[in-house]
């Protein structure tokens, strides 16, 4: 293993050993799947939404995950309360801007959170991330087509700089950037797109890794790699059966992850930004 691989695999062991508490303010469609996925990984999920308690919950969590999938004005207010408390207590905040660009309310809600809360990591598909920084990409509901790898790498670099956060763009291959370095993580399987909440769970899994590692680019890379490996391993067992069996197998594979799970199932390559701010691919 090289140094990066060693660092990535060490983080899985740290998550499994410390079982970080992840405060999820997520959407009603994915709550159960998110909780079960975090338990399978080895983290401890909590779902708290009431404005009267979110500040107290956020300050004791290892990470706070804000997901606007089924947002209301009241939920956004509670998310900002929780986010400010997390900021005050040094707790990383992750934003999943579900469907940003689909409606003005959804886009503005995500942007308001980014203005009022210091967000450590933003994870979305290419269209969601593009719309957050004023670039137009087509989005239908919460889904978007993948851009080419080099397009998404460049988008990740630009978005990270503009949003002042680590940015992860998920698709056929995943991109993660800190604004100067860009990593592309291969793995996963197309069956993930047939399971409601797979992206939302991924953001919470990234939260578990950021809870145990201050280098958020490394934490995000590790989360993407192990998530992709679990999906790849699950698909090998269930691709001829269908998405229902895959979903169950995927939770099983998250629970069975170990430092050698990446071999043959996920890979990471990295690039420096060019002088023009695009990725060198």
N, C-alpha and C positions, 0 to 999 in steps of 0.2 A: 504493500500500500504506500502511496505517496503521502505527504504531510496533510494535504487537504482531505484525503480519504480518511486518514487517522482522526482528524479533528471532527469530521462528520460522524463517523461511527461512535466516537466517544460521547457525542451528545445524546444519541439514543439511549445509551446506558445511563446517562445522567437523568434523562426524563423518567426512565423506568424506575430509577432508584429514588428520586426525590418526589415523584408523583405531584407535580405542581398543580395548584388550584387555578382553574381557568374560568373567569367570569364571562359568561356569554350573554350578550344582549342581542339575540338572534331572532330569526323570523319563525312564525308559527308552523311553517311547512316542515322545517328541518330539526326542530328541537330534540326529538327523540333520537334521531340518527346521529346528531352531533354529540349528544351525551354518551351514547353507546360507543361511538368511535373514539372519543377521548378516553373512556374507561378501557377500551381494548388496547389503546396505545400505552396506557399506564398512567395517564393524567387523571385529575379529579375535576369533573365539570360542576359548575353551579350556574343556574339560570335565575337571574334576579332583575326585575324590570321596574319595580315601584320606585318612583322618585324619592320616596321617604327613606329608602335603604340602599340605593345604588352607590352612593358615595362611600358608605361604610363597607360595602362588599368589595368595591373596586380597590380600596386601599389595602386589603388583606390578600388580594389575589396575586398570582404570579404574572398574569397578563389579563388584559381586558380586550374582548373582541366585540366590535360594534358591526352589526350586519343589518342593512336597511331593506331586506327582502320584502317584508310586509309592513312598511313604515306607516306611522301616523305622526302628526305634529307633536302629540304628547310623548311618543316614544323618542323622538329626536331630542326633545327637551331633557328627558331622562338620560339619554346617551351623553349629552353634553355635561350634565351634572357628574355622571360617572367618570367621563373622560378627564374632567378637570381635577377630580379627586385622585385619579390614577397619576396624572402629571405631578401633582403635589407630593405624591408618595413614591415616585420613581418607578411606577409600574408601567411596562410597555403597553401601548394601545395599538390595536390592529383594526383597520377599517376594511370591510367588504362592501363596496359600493354597488350592490346588486341592482342591475338595470339602469345604472347611470346613463343618461342620454335618451332613455325611453320616454320620460316625461320631464317637464320643467321642474315639477315639485321634487321628483326623485333626485335629479341632478343638483338642484339647489340645496337639498337637505344634506347630500354628501359634501358639497362645497362648504356649507356652513359648519359642519363638524370639523372639516380640515382647517377652517379659519379660527375656530374657537378652542380647539383641542390640539395639542401636539401629538400627532399620530406618528408612531414609529415605523409602521409597515402597512402598506396598502396592497391588497391582493384582488385582482379582478381579471376578466377576460380583456382582450385587446380593445374592444369597442368601449367598455366601461372606463378603462384607463385613459383612452384617447379623449373621451368626452369630458373627463375631469380636467384636462389641460387645454380644452378648447379646440381640439382637433376632431374633425368629423369622421366617424366610422359608423357604418350601418349597424343598428341593433334592433332585434325583434324580441319583445318581451325581455327576458334576462339572458338571451342567447345571442351569440355573435359568431361569425365565421372567423377562422384563424387567419392572421396575416402571415406572410412569409417570415422565416426565422430572422432574417436580417432586418425586416421592417419592425418586428416586435422588439428586437434588441435595441434598435435605435429609439423606439418609443419608450422602452423601459428606462434608458439613459435620460431622455428628455423629461420624462415624468418624474423620475427620482429627483432631478435637479429642481424642477418647478415646485414640486410638492414638499421638498425637503424631508423625504422619507425613503426608506427602502421600498422598492416597488417590485411586486411579483406579478407577472402576466402569465396566466395559465392557458394552455391550449394543447395542440398535438405534441409540442415540446414546450416546456416551461422556461420562462426568462425571469431572472431576478437581477436587479441592479442597485448600486448605491450612488449612481450618478457618474462614476468614473470607471468602475469595473462592472462587467456584465457576465453572468454565468447562464448557460443553457443547460437545463436538466432534462434528459431523455428518460423515458420510462412510461409507466401508466398503461392504459388501454382504452380504446374507444368505448368500451362498455361503461366507463365512468360517466359518459354523457347521457346514459339511459337511466341513471340513478338520481332521483331528486335529492338535492342537498349535498352532492359529492364535492362541489366547489366550496360550499359553506363549511362543511366539515374540514376541508383542507385549511381554510383560514384559521379555524380553531386549533388544528394540529400545529400550524405554524406558531400559534400563540403558545402552545406547550413548549416548543423549542426556544422561543424568545424568552420564556420565563426562566430558563436555566443557562442562558448564554448572552452576555452583553454585546458580543459581536453579532449584530442583527443580520448582517449579510450571511455570515456563516450559519446562524440559526435557521434562517429562511431556506438556505440551500439544503441543509440537512433535512428539514421538514419536507421540502419538495421531493428530495431523493427517496426518502423512506416511504412517503405516501405513494410515489410512483412504483416503487418496488413491490409494495403490498398489492397494488392494483394489478400489476403484471403477473404476480404469482397467483392471485385469485383468478385471473382470466385464463391462465393455463388449465385450471381445474374446471372451469364452467363455461368457456366460450361457446361450446356446442349446446348448452342448456338454455341460457338466457340471463337477463339482467336480475331477475329475482334471486336466482341461485348465486349469481355473482355478488350481489349486495351482502348476502350472508357470508360467503367465502371471503369477501374483502374484510369484513370485521374480524373474521378468524385470523386472516393474515396480518392485520394490524397487531393483533394480540401475540402473534408468533414472531414478530420482528426481532432480529438479533443483528449484531454488528456485521455479519457476513451476508445479510439478506440482499444487499445491493448487487452482489456479483451476478452478472448476467441479466439483471432486471432494471438497473438504473445506472446512468452515467452522467458525469458533469464535465463540461468544458467551459473555459472562460476566455474573455477577450477584454482588452483595454479599450477605452474610448479613443477615437481618432481625433485629430485636431479640429475636425468639423463637428465633433460631438456625436457622431454616429459610431455604432459598434464596428469593430474590425472583424469581419467574418469572411 
